[in-house]
Structure formats: structure tokens, C-alpha cells
């Protein structure tokens, strides 16, 4: 019979002699006996014993039920009857990346990939995937702000089966060698993209500047992760699922009492863990910045585009009064900046001004401007960005801008009252973020009537030179010329 062999190589292709030698070596190896595993029809061999509910409270204003189980798992339930026949779950294992060091960087990202495609001692990954597809259950794990995030969506009738699957994965997950290989290939491709992608290089440069080169903010390399043994990775996975504080939110078309009973059995019976509130508080602190920081970076890219970033550190997200005022100001600044860069100058297709909260690492919260432009315009774009912020910090918003922003805020709130994404974002890390309940606005009439001075002051206070970062990333072969010296970040 004929045999086709596909060989992957990182360097020069092997010769026919090389391939024959590999085949001869393979023929001389003893094969382990094949372990047959029958196809499965359930996620668990037997149902776990329900855990104990130690607290159950209801926030009447939010319409949210908060539950704590004896094993430390925290659950927030928000019924949304308009989401007919569908339920959504989102949450996090509050550990992982935040615990990493330079010696095991990237191990959490690999563990999250393995949790998305798990195997167990009694169930193959392919069989679990088939069963999830049959039950119309979508599940995903991923690295998110120093933790491991989990998301699940399914029909209301299949919520119990979805929770059974979570119980399985959060009890005895195993790393498959195929997942490890695929992840290493992914890292190799990402490294190549990083060498040429102006956006990725800019993001990394900003993180380095804002974190004082914290190794946890770096992209792990393929070589680094390839050194981690299968046993080491498995130990890290076990550490996460058995000890990391767990917080989850469930919303959609559900009955609260039934949801608690199901969660009590499948979540309350997991390994005991610590509370999520205040978890890893010391590890989440970053050293203060000593800016301003200016970076001009060249990449080997065939693109004729440069990426420009200008920004300052924003207040701690738990200071929601300042944060909310800054968010309102950012939307006004976004319109102003586009009016100059896109409409008047024609330098960009679009620019953006945003406020990025980071509850896991408050020091990474930022108000910033970003744009992609031609390399020869990059310095001028950065100058206009700085001037736009400075003008606002001195003069504040115009009356027309203030009224437009207020109307937009009302419309956003009206359209998000029953939005699944909004409630999951608010509740999935409700305790971990330590967000005060008062920070959640439910009705347009409760939107603070911000005045001109409120927004002006919010921006002025944020524009501290020591937290200023400007990054320009451009193709190495472009005609971009970085100006000598560093401009005043407040000019």
C-alpha cells in the first residue's frame, strides 16, 4: 500500500534520506496498547452532592440575587425575561496571570486554552465537543485581565447540562498533547505578527510603560512555553481549578430558585477556595509611573501605516464619580479629535478617544487617544492629540457638546436596560472589582447632571506628566522622522 507522510519543519526541508531514517526509527519503536474509550452520552458518571448556601441576599434596586456557597464560590443571578429561552453565564477564576513571574510567563494562557478543549480521565476532548454541540452549549475559557475568564451560553432547558460540564472541567481537567502543540504553533504565529504588526507592538509598548516593565504584561514566546513540561502545566491547571477564587454571573430567561438549586449541586460542590473579594490585592498593585514616556518604534512591516497613542493614567475604577465624569469627557474629546484629524486635516480615516478601566490592575486604567495614519503624519497627529486634551483641560466642553453628550448617555442607558452583555460585564467580577453598587445607574433620571467644570476638572486632574505615555510605531522603511527631544505632554 502507499503511505503519504506530511512533515512540518521550521528550517530547511528534509531530504528523502532523512525521511527514510525517521521511518526506520519509527518502525523499531514498540507501540503502547490502544486504550479504547466508548463514546459518551453524559458529562458526569454520577451527580455530585449539593454544597451548602451560606448567604443569599437580594439587591432590590438592581434586581440581583447574590449567593455564596460554603466552598467559597460566589454567584450573582439577574433574571432577564425578555431573553426568551436563553441563559448566559460569565465569570472568572481569580488567579493565574496575576500570580505569574518571569519564570512561568504564559502558562496561564496555555492553561486557559486547555480548559477550552479539555480532556478528563474518563472522557476524550472530541467526545465532549460532540456532546456540547448536541446540547447546543457554547463554552469558552480565556485569559482576561490577570485571571481566567469563562463564558457559557445555552438554552434555558439545558442550563443544568451546562453546569454539569462546568463541574467536570473545574474538577478534573487534563491537558492533551494536541492542545499543547496547537498552542505552541499559535505562539509562533503571534511572534511573527508581533514583528510586523504596528498595533500589537504599540499595545505592548504601552503596557510596558504603564507597568514599569512588569513581566506579566509581556507576550510569552514560543521558546519560553515550550520549555514547560507537561507535568508542570498540568499542576498549574490543577492549581487554578482547585484553589482560584471563583465568581460567576448568570442572566437570561431563568428562575432564580431553580438556578440556585442547580448551582448548589454543580458549583457548590467544587473544591473549597478563598473569597474573591480582595483576592491577590498585593499582586495587583503596580509601581507608580515616573513619566513622561516617549517611544518611537520601527517594525519590519510591509504596511504604509503608523499607529499613534497618547494617554494618561485614569483614576482607580472604584472612584466611580471621577471615572464617570472622565468617560463623559472622553466621548466629547472623541468627536473633537475626529473633527480635526479626519474632517479638517484628512490625516486618518478615524481616531478614537477612550477610557479604559482595569479593575485587575488599577494602574493600567487609562484615558487615551489612538489613531492609525501615514508615517509622515504621525508626529503631527500626536501633537494634535496632546493639544486637543490640553485645550479641553483649560476650557472644558462647549454648551452644545455638553448637551449632546448628555442625550447620548440617556440613549445608551435606555437601550442597555435589558442588555445581556452589560449585565454580565457588571456582575462577572462584581466582588473582584469591588465596584460599589451605587456606581450602577439603572434609569436615565439618575444620570449625574455633569457641568462644564466637572468635566474640565476631570481631564485636568488626569493629565499628570508622570503618567503620560506617547508611543508611535511605524514601518522601518517608511519616511517617518522622529523629532529630536520630547515635547511637553501638556502642550
C-alpha positions as CSV (number, residue, x, y, z in Angstrom):
1,X,0.0,0.0,0.0
2,X,1.0,3.6,-0.5
3,X,1.7,5.9,2.5
4,X,1.9,9.7,2.4
5,X,3.9,11.4,5.1
6,X,3.5,15.2,5.8
7,X,6.5,16.7,7.5
8,X,6.4,20.1,9.3
9,X,9.8,21.9,9.5
10,X,11.0,25.2,10.9
11,X,14.1,25.3,8.7
12,X,15.4,23.5,5.6
13,X,13.2,20.8,4.2
14,X,14.4,17.2,5.0
15,X,15.9,15.1,2.3
16,X,14.5,11.7,1.2
17,X,17.3,10.0,3.2
18,X,16.3,11.9,6.3
19,X,12.7,10.8,5.9
20,X,13.7,7.2,5.4
21,X,15.8,7.3,8.6
22,X,12.8,8.6,10.6
23,X,10.6,5.9,9.2
24,X,13.1,3.2,10.1
25,X,13.4,4.6,13.6
26,X,9.6,4.6,14.0
27,X,9.3,1.0,12.8
28,X,11.7,0.0,15.6
29,X,9.5,1.5,18.3
30,X,7.1,-0.5,20.4
31,X,3.6,0.8,20.3
32,X,1.5,1.1,23.5
33,X,-1.7,-0.9,23.6
34,X,-4.6,1.2,22.3
35,X,-6.9,2.2,25.1
36,X,-10.5,2.1,23.7
37,X,-12.9,4.7,25.2
38,X,-16.5,4.3,24.3
39,X,-18.5,7.4,23.1
40,X,-20.1,9.2,26.0
41,X,-23.7,10.4,26.5
42,X,-23.3,12.4,29.7
43,X,-20.8,14.7,31.3
44,X,-20.7,13.0,34.7
45,X,-20.8,9.4,35.8
46,X,-22.7,10.4,38.9
47,X,-24.2,13.6,40.3
48,X,-22.2,15.4,42.9
49,X,-23.6,16.0,46.4
50,X,-25.0,19.6,46.6
51,X,-23.0,22.1,48.5
52,X,-24.3,24.5,51.2
53,X,-25.6,28.0,50.7
54,X,-24.1,30.2,53.5
55,X,-25.6,33.5,52.3
56,X,-28.3,34.7,50.0
57,X,-29.1,38.4,49.6
58,X,-31.2,40.3,47.1
59,X,-30.3,43.8,45.9
60,X,-33.8,45.1,45.2
61,X,-32.6,48.1,43.3
62,X,-30.6,46.0,40.9
63,X,-32.8,43.0,40.9
64,X,-29.8,40.8,41.5
65,X,-29.6,37.9,43.9
66,X,-26.1,37.3,45.4
67,X,-25.3,33.8,46.7
68,X,-22.2,32.5,48.5
69,X,-21.6,28.8,48.9
70,X,-19.7,27.1,51.7
71,X,-16.8,26.3,49.3
72,X,-16.3,30.0,48.6
73,X,-17.9,30.1,45.2
74,X,-19.7,33.4,44.6
75,X,-22.7,33.7,42.3
76,X,-24.8,36.7,41.0
77,X,-28.2,36.0,39.3
78,X,-30.0,38.6,37.2
79,X,-33.3,37.4,35.5
80,X,-33.9,39.0,32.1
81,X,-37.2,37.5,31.0
82,X,-37.0,39.2,27.6
83,X,-34.2,36.8,26.6
84,X,-36.7,34.1,25.8
85,X,-35.4,30.6,26.2
86,X,-31.7,31.5,26.6
87,X,-29.3,31.8,29.6
88,X,-25.8,33.2,29.7
89,X,-23.1,32.7,32.2
90,X,-19.8,34.6,32.6
91,X,-17.2,34.8,35.4
92,X,-13.6,34.3,36.3
93,X,-11.1,32.2,38.2
94,X,-9.4,35.0,40.0
95,X,-5.9,33.7,39.6
96,X,-3.4,32.7,37.0
97,X,-1.6,35.5,35.2
98,X,-1.6,37.7,38.3
99,X,0.4,35.0,40.0
100,X,2.9,34.5,37.2
101,X,6.6,35.5,37.2
102,X,9.2,35.8,34.5
103,X,9.9,32.1,35.1
104,X,6.4,30.8,34.1
105,X,5.1,33.6,31.9
106,X,2.4,32.4,29.5
107,X,1.5,29.2,31.5
108,X,-2.0,30.6,32.3
109,X,-2.8,31.4,28.7
110,X,-1.9,27.8,27.8
111,X,-4.0,26.5,30.8
112,X,-7.0,28.6,29.6
113,X,-6.6,27.1,26.1
114,X,-6.6,23.6,27.6
115,X,-9.7,24.4,29.6
116,X,-11.4,25.3,26.4
117,X,-10.6,22.0,24.9
118,X,-10.3,19.7,27.9
119,X,-9.9,16.0,28.4
120,X,-10.6,14.1,31.6
121,X,-9.5,10.7,32.9
122,X,-12.7,9.2,31.5
123,X,-13.7,11.5,28.6
124,X,-11.9,12.4,25.4
125,X,-12.0,16.0,24.2
126,X,-13.6,15.1,20.9
127,X,-16.4,13.3,22.7
128,X,-17.0,16.3,25.0
129,X,-17.1,18.6,22.0
130,X,-19.6,16.4,20.2
131,X,-21.9,16.3,23.3
132,X,-21.7,20.1,23.8
133,X,-22.7,20.6,20.2
134,X,-25.6,18.2,20.6
135,X,-26.8,20.1,23.7
136,X,-26.3,23.5,22.0
137,X,-23.9,24.7,24.7
138,X,-21.2,27.2,23.8
139,X,-18.4,27.4,26.3
140,X,-15.1,29.3,26.3
141,X,-12.2,29.9,28.6
142,X,-9.6,32.6,28.1
143,X,-7.1,34.8,29.8
144,X,-8.6,38.1,31.0
145,X,-7.0,40.9,33.0
146,X,-4.8,38.7,35.1
147,X,-7.4,36.0,35.6
148,X,-9.1,33.1,33.7
149,X,-12.5,34.1,32.2
150,X,-15.2,31.6,31.5
151,X,-18.3,32.2,29.3
152,X,-21.2,29.9,28.6
153,X,-24.5,30.3,26.6
154,X,-27.2,27.7,26.1
155,X,-31.0,27.2,26.1
156,X,-32.7,27.7,29.4
157,X,-33.7,24.0,29.4
158,X,-30.1,23.0,29.1
159,X,-28.7,25.1,31.9
160,X,-28.3,22.0,34.1
161,X,-26.3,20.2,31.4
162,X,-24.1,23.3,31.0
163,X,-23.4,23.4,34.8
164,X,-22.6,19.7,34.7
165,X,-20.0,20.4,32.1
166,X,-18.5,23.2,34.1
167,X,-18.4,20.9,37.2
168,X,-16.5,18.4,35.1
169,X,-14.0,20.9,33.7
170,X,-13.4,22.6,37.0
171,X,-12.8,19.3,38.8
172,X,-10.5,17.1,36.7
173,X,-9.3,18.7,33.5
174,X,-6.3,17.2,31.7
175,X,-4.0,18.8,29.2
176,X,-3.9,17.0,25.9
177,X,-0.7,16.9,23.9
178,X,-2.6,18.2,20.8
179,X,-3.7,21.3,22.6
180,X,-0.2,21.9,23.8
181,X,1.2,21.6,20.2
182,X,-1.5,23.8,18.8
183,X,-0.9,26.5,21.4
184,X,2.8,26.5,20.6
185,X,2.0,26.9,16.9
186,X,-0.3,29.8,17.9
187,X,2.6,31.5,19.8
188,X,4.9,31.0,16.9
189,X,2.5,32.8,14.6
190,X,1.9,35.5,17.1
191,X,5.6,36.2,17.4
192,X,5.7,36.7,13.6
193,X,2.8,39.0,13.8
194,X,4.4,41.0,16.6
195,X,7.5,41.6,14.5
196,X,5.4,43.3,11.8
197,X,2.1,44.4,13.3
198,X,2.2,48.1,14.4
199,X,-1.0,47.7,16.5
200,X,0.4,44.8,18.6
201,X,3.8,46.5,19.0
202,X,2.0,49.7,20.2
203,X,-0.1,47.8,22.7
204,X,2.9,46.0,24.1
205,X,4.9,49.3,24.4
206,X,2.1,51.0,26.3
207,X,1.8,48.1,28.7
208,X,5.5,48.1,29.3
209,X,5.5,51.8,30.1
210,X,2.4,51.7,32.3
211,X,3.5,48.6,34.3
212,X,7.2,49.6,34.6
213,X,8.2,46.6,32.5
214,X,6.2,44.1,34.6
215,X,7.0,40.6,33.1
216,X,3.3,39.6,33.4
217,X,2.4,42.1,30.7
218,X,4.8,40.6,28.1
219,X,3.7,38.3,25.3
220,X,5.3,34.9,26.1
221,X,7.5,33.5,23.4
222,X,7.1,30.0,21.9
223,X,10.5,29.0,23.2
224,X,9.6,30.0,26.7
225,X,6.4,28.0,26.8
226,X,7.9,25.0,25.0
227,X,10.3,24.6,28.0
228,X,7.4,23.9,30.4
229,X,6.9,20.2,30.9
230,X,3.5,18.6,30.5
231,X,3.6,17.8,34.3
232,X,4.3,21.5,35.2
233,X,1.4,22.7,33.0
234,X,-0.9,20.1,34.5
235,X,0.0,21.2,38.0
236,X,-0.8,24.8,37.1
237,X,-4.2,23.8,35.7
238,X,-5.0,21.8,38.9
239,X,-3.9,24.8,41.0
240,X,-6.3,27.1,39.1
241,X,-9.4,24.9,39.1
242,X,-9.0,23.8,42.7
243,X,-7.8,26.9,44.5
244,X,-8.5,30.1,42.5
245,X,-11.4,32.2,43.9
246,X,-14.4,31.7,41.6
247,X,-17.0,34.3,40.8
248,X,-19.9,33.8,38.3
249,X,-22.9,35.7,36.9
250,X,-25.9,34.1,35.3
251,X,-28.5,36.0,33.5
252,X,-31.3,35.5,30.9
253,X,-34.6,33.6,30.9
254,X,-34.3,31.8,34.2
255,X,-36.0,31.0,37.5
256,X,-33.9,32.2,40.5
257,X,-34.7,29.4,42.9
258,X,-34.1,26.7,40.3
259,X,-30.8,28.3,39.3
260,X,-29.6,28.4,42.9
261,X,-30.5,24.7,43.3
262,X,-28.6,23.7,40.2
263,X,-25.6,25.9,41.2
264,X,-25.7,24.5,44.7
265,X,-25.2,21.0,43.2
266,X,-22.7,21.7,40.5
267,X,-20.8,24.8,41.7
268,X,-21.2,24.5,45.4
269,X,-19.7,21.0,45.3
270,X,-16.4,22.1,43.7
271,X,-13.1,22.3,45.7
272,X,-13.1,24.8,48.5
273,X,-11.4,28.1,47.7
274,X,-10.9,31.6,49.2
275,X,-13.2,34.6,48.7
276,X,-12.9,36.5,45.5
277,X,-13.2,40.0,47.1
278,X,-9.7,41.3,47.7
279,X,-8.0,38.3,46.1
280,X,-4.3,38.9,45.2
281,X,-4.6,42.5,46.2
282,X,-0.9,43.0,46.6
283,X,0.0,41.2,43.4
284,X,-2.5,43.5,41.5
285,X,-0.6,46.7,42.7
286,X,1.8,48.1,40.2
287,X,4.6,50.5,41.0
288,X,3.9,54.2,40.3
289,X,5.0,55.5,36.9
290,X,7.8,58.0,36.5
291,X,7.0,59.6,33.2
292,X,6.6,61.2,30.9
293,X,7.4,58.4,28.5
294,X,8.0,58.9,24.7
295,X,8.6,55.9,22.4
296,X,9.3,55.8,18.7
297,X,9.5,52.3,17.4
298,X,10.1,50.8,14.0
299,X,8.8,47.4,12.8
300,X,9.6,45.3,9.7
301,X,6.2,45.7,8.1
302,X,5.1,46.0,4.5
303,X,2.3,48.3,5.6
304,X,2.5,52.0,5.0
305,X,0.6,52.8,8.2
306,X,1.8,54.1,11.6
307,X,0.0,53.7,14.9
308,X,-0.1,56.6,17.3
309,X,-1.1,56.6,21.0
310,X,-1.2,59.4,23.6
311,X,-2.6,58.8,27.1
312,X,-2.6,59.3,30.8
313,X,-3.4,57.1,33.8
314,X,-7.1,57.3,34.8
315,X,-8.4,57.2,38.4
316,X,-8.9,53.9,40.2
317,X,-12.2,52.5,38.6
318,X,-13.8,52.2,42.1
319,X,-13.7,56.0,42.2
320,X,-16.8,55.9,40.0
321,X,-17.6,59.6,40.4
322,X,-14.4,60.7,38.7
323,X,-14.4,57.8,36.3
324,X,-17.9,58.6,35.1
325,X,-17.1,62.2,34.5
326,X,-13.9,61.2,32.6
327,X,-15.9,58.8,30.5
328,X,-18.3,61.6,29.5
329,X,-15.4,63.9,28.7
330,X,-13.8,61.1,26.6
331,X,-16.8,61.0,24.3
332,X,-16.7,64.7,23.7
333,X,-12.9,64.5,23.1
334,X,-13.5,61.7,20.6
335,X,-15.8,64.0,18.5
336,X,-13.3,66.9,18.7
337,X,-10.3,64.8,17.7
338,X,-12.1,63.3,14.7
339,X,-13.2,66.7,13.6
340,X,-9.6,67.8,13.4
341,X,-7.7,64.7,12.3
342,X,-10.3,63.2,9.9
343,X,-12.5,66.1,8.7
344,X,-10.2,69.1,8.7
345,X,-6.7,67.5,8.2
346,X,-7.6,64.3,6.4
347,X,-4.8,62.5,8.3
348,X,-6.9,59.5,9.4
349,X,-9.9,57.5,8.5
350,X,-10.9,57.6,12.1
351,X,-9.4,58.3,15.5
352,X,-10.7,57.3,18.9
353,X,-10.5,58.7,22.5
354,X,-11.5,56.2,25.2
355,X,-11.5,55.5,28.9
356,X,-10.2,52.0,29.7
357,X,-11.0,50.7,33.2
358,X,-8.8,47.9,34.6
359,X,-10.1,46.5,37.9
360,X,-7.5,43.7,38.0
361,X,-4.6,46.2,37.7
362,X,-5.9,49.7,38.5
363,X,-2.6,51.2,37.5
364,X,-3.4,50.2,33.9
365,X,-6.6,52.3,33.8
366,X,-6.1,55.0,31.2
367,X,-7.7,57.8,29.2
368,X,-6.1,57.8,25.7
369,X,-6.3,58.8,22.1
370,X,-5.4,56.3,19.3
371,X,-5.2,56.6,15.5
372,X,-3.7,54.9,12.5
373,X,-2.2,57.2,9.9
374,X,0.5,57.5,7.3
375,X,4.0,57.5,8.8
376,X,4.8,61.1,7.7
377,X,1.8,62.4,9.6
378,X,2.5,60.5,12.9
379,X,4.3,63.3,14.8
380,X,1.7,65.9,13.8
381,X,-1.1,63.5,14.8
382,X,0.4,63.1,18.2
383,X,0.8,66.8,18.6
384,X,-2.8,67.4,17.7
385,X,-3.9,64.7,20.2
386,X,-2.0,66.4,23.0
387,X,-3.3,69.8,22.1
388,X,-6.9,68.5,22.0
389,X,-6.6,67.3,25.5
390,X,-4.8,70.4,26.7
391,X,-7.5,72.7,25.3
392,X,-10.2,70.7,27.0
393,X,-8.4,70.8,30.3
394,X,-8.2,74.6,30.1
395,X,-11.5,75.5,28.6
396,X,-13.8,72.5,29.2
397,X,-16.6,71.4,26.9
398,X,-18.8,73.8,24.9
399,X,-22.5,74.0,25.8
400,X,-23.5,72.2,22.6
401,X,-21.0,69.4,23.4
402,X,-22.3,69.0,26.9
403,X,-26.0,68.7,25.9
404,X,-25.1,66.3,23.1
405,X,-23.1,64.1,25.4
406,X,-26.0,64.0,28.0
407,X,-28.5,63.0,25.3
408,X,-26.2,60.2,24.1
409,X,-25.8,59.0,27.7
410,X,-29.5,58.8,28.1
411,X,-30.0,56.8,24.9
412,X,-27.2,54.4,25.7
413,X,-28.8,53.7,29.1
414,X,-32.3,53.3,27.7
415,X,-31.1,50.7,25.1
416,X,-29.0,48.7,27.6
417,X,-31.5,48.2,30.4
418,X,-32.0,44.6,29.3
419,X,-28.7,44.1,27.6
420,X,-27.1,40.8,28.5
421,X,-23.6,42.0,27.8
422,X,-24.0,45.0,30.1
423,X,-25.2,42.9,33.0
424,X,-22.5,40.2,32.5
425,X,-19.8,42.9,32.4
426,X,-21.1,44.4,35.6
427,X,-21.6,41.2,37.5
428,X,-19.0,38.7,36.3
429,X,-16.3,40.3,38.5
430,X,-18.6,42.3,40.8
431,X,-16.8,41.3,44.0
432,X,-13.3,41.0,42.5
433,X,-13.6,44.6,41.1
434,X,-15.0,45.9,44.4
435,X,-17.4,48.1,42.4
436,X,-19.9,49.8,44.6
437,X,-23.5,49.1,43.8
438,X,-24.1,52.8,43.8
439,X,-21.9,53.0,40.7
440,X,-24.5,51.2,38.6
441,X,-27.1,53.6,37.1
442,X,-30.4,52.0,36.1
443,X,-32.6,54.9,35.0
444,X,-31.8,58.0,32.8
445,X,-33.2,60.3,35.5
446,X,-30.3,59.1,37.8
447,X,-27.6,60.2,35.4
448,X,-25.5,62.8,37.1
449,X,-26.0,66.3,35.7
450,X,-22.4,67.0,35.0
451,X,-21.5,70.6,34.4
452,X,-18.8,72.1,32.3
453,X,-16.4,72.5,35.2
454,X,-16.9,68.9,36.3
455,X,-15.6,67.5,33.0
456,X,-12.9,70.1,32.6
457,X,-11.5,69.3,36.1
458,X,-11.7,65.5,35.5
459,X,-9.5,65.8,32.4
460,X,-7.1,68.3,34.0
461,X,-6.6,66.1,37.1
462,X,-5.9,63.1,34.9
463,X,-3.2,64.9,32.8
464,X,-0.3,64.3,35.2
465,X,3.0,64.4,33.4
466,X,4.4,61.5,35.4
467,X,1.7,59.1,33.9
468,X,1.9,60.4,30.4
469,X,2.8,58.0,27.6
470,X,3.2,58.6,23.9
471,X,4.0,55.8,21.5
472,X,4.4,55.9,17.8
473,X,5.0,52.7,15.8
474,X,5.9,52.9,12.2
475,X,7.4,50.7,9.4
476,X,11.1,50.6,9.4
477,X,11.3,51.5,5.7
478,X,8.9,54.5,5.9
479,X,9.8,58.1,5.6
480,X,8.9,58.7,9.2
481,X,11.2,61.1,11.0
482,X,11.0,61.2,14.8
483,X,11.6,64.6,16.2
484,X,14.5,65.1,18.4
485,X,13.7,65.7,22.1
486,X,10.4,65.1,23.8
487,X,7.6,67.6,23.7
488,X,5.8,68.7,26.8
489,X,2.9,66.3,27.3
490,X,0.7,69.2,28.4
491,X,1.3,71.1,25.2
